[in-house]
Structures are given as C-alpha cells and as structure tokens.
Amino acid sequence: MPRPTVAQLSYGSATVICSTLAMLLLSQATSPPGIAVIALAALGLGLLVALTVPLPKPARGKATAAAPAEHQVPAQRTVIAPVPTRDRAARASASVREPAGP
C-alpha cells in the first residue's frame, strides 16, 4: 500500500476539522452519542476526500531519469603540478614539531 501524500493528509485533515465544526454548530448536539455520530461522520468524510485526491503521475520511461549521452557535459579536471623534491624536503623539515619543554 503506497504512503499517503502531503496533499491527501492535509485535505483529509482539513475536511475532518471543518466538517466536524460545521455539523456540531448546525445540529447543536450536546449529548455524547450525538457528538460521537458527528465525529464518525466527519472522519468518514475526511477519509473519502483523502482517497479521492488525485495522486501524482509517475515519470514515464527511464529516459527522463538519466540524460542521453549526447547531452552530458564531461567534468573538467585540473592537474596540479608536483612539488619539486628540494621544496618537498624543506616543507617536511619545517613541519616537524619539537616536543614541548618540561
């Protein structure tokens, strides 16, 4: 069973709340059985509205998921020149830390 969409949840919840308030105000029900009947009717109406909200259509085919090879742009790569060996030795000696004093 697919998960409900945000639209289904919001429309169903809004329908339940609005229809419950409207039916309670129009019927002026004060007894617990009357309120329960109105609440159940509002839940049923909200469920009906949530199920009739159109679902988003899935994408057709696999062509939309990946671009064709002719439309792909190759990644640009930059080549970093290697550091000369004498600079490498100087950097290595400069980065050595001496132990802390007593």
BELQUIDA-V517507 format. One record per residue. RES is the residue in one letter. SS is DSSP state (H for helix, E for strand, - for the rest). D_CENTER is the distance of its C-alpha to the mean C-alpha in Angstrom with 2 decimals. Layout:
BEGIN
<<RES SS D_CENTER> <RES SS D_CENTER>>
END
This chain:
BEGIN
<<M - 18.86> <P - 15.41> <R - 12.76> <P - 12.88> <T - 10.61> <V H 9.86> <A H 13.09> <Q H 15.03> <L H 14.34> <S H 15.20> <Y H 18.19> <G H 19.49> <S H 19.40> <A H 21.04> <T H 23.60> <V H 24.52> <I H 25.09> <C H 26.97> <S H 29.04> <T H 30.00> <L H 31.22> <A H 33.02> <M H 34.74> <L H 35.78> <L H 37.24> <L H 39.00> <S H 40.41> <Q - 41.27> <A - 40.85> <T - 41.83> <S - 42.47> <P H 39.90> <P H 40.25> <G H 39.71> <I H 36.56> <A H 35.27> <V H 36.02> <I H 34.21> <A H 31.12> <L H 31.11> <A H 31.65> <A H 28.72> <L H 26.43> <G H 27.74> <L H 27.24> <G H 23.62> <L H 23.02> <L H 24.85> <V H 22.83> <A H 19.46> <L H 20.86> <T H 22.29> <V - 19.23> <P - 18.98> <L - 16.26> <P - 14.78> <K - 17.25> <P - 16.55> <A - 17.76> <R - 21.47> <G - 23.00> <K - 22.16> <A - 23.58> <T - 20.42> <A - 18.45> <A - 21.11> <A - 23.55> <P - 27.20> <A H 29.37> <E H 31.37> <H H 28.47> <Q - 27.32> <V - 28.57> <P - 30.02> <A - 28.97> <Q - 31.64> <R - 33.13> <T - 35.38> <V - 38.25> <I - 39.40> <A - 43.14> <P - 44.42> <V - 46.15> <P - 49.94> <T H 51.42> <R H 53.54> <D H 50.61> <R H 48.59> <A H 51.44> <A H 51.74> <R H 48.05> <A H 48.24> <S H 51.24> <A H 49.76> <S - 46.61> <V - 48.67> <R - 48.78> <E - 51.84> <P - 51.67> <A - 51.83> <G - 55.23> <P - 56.71>>
END
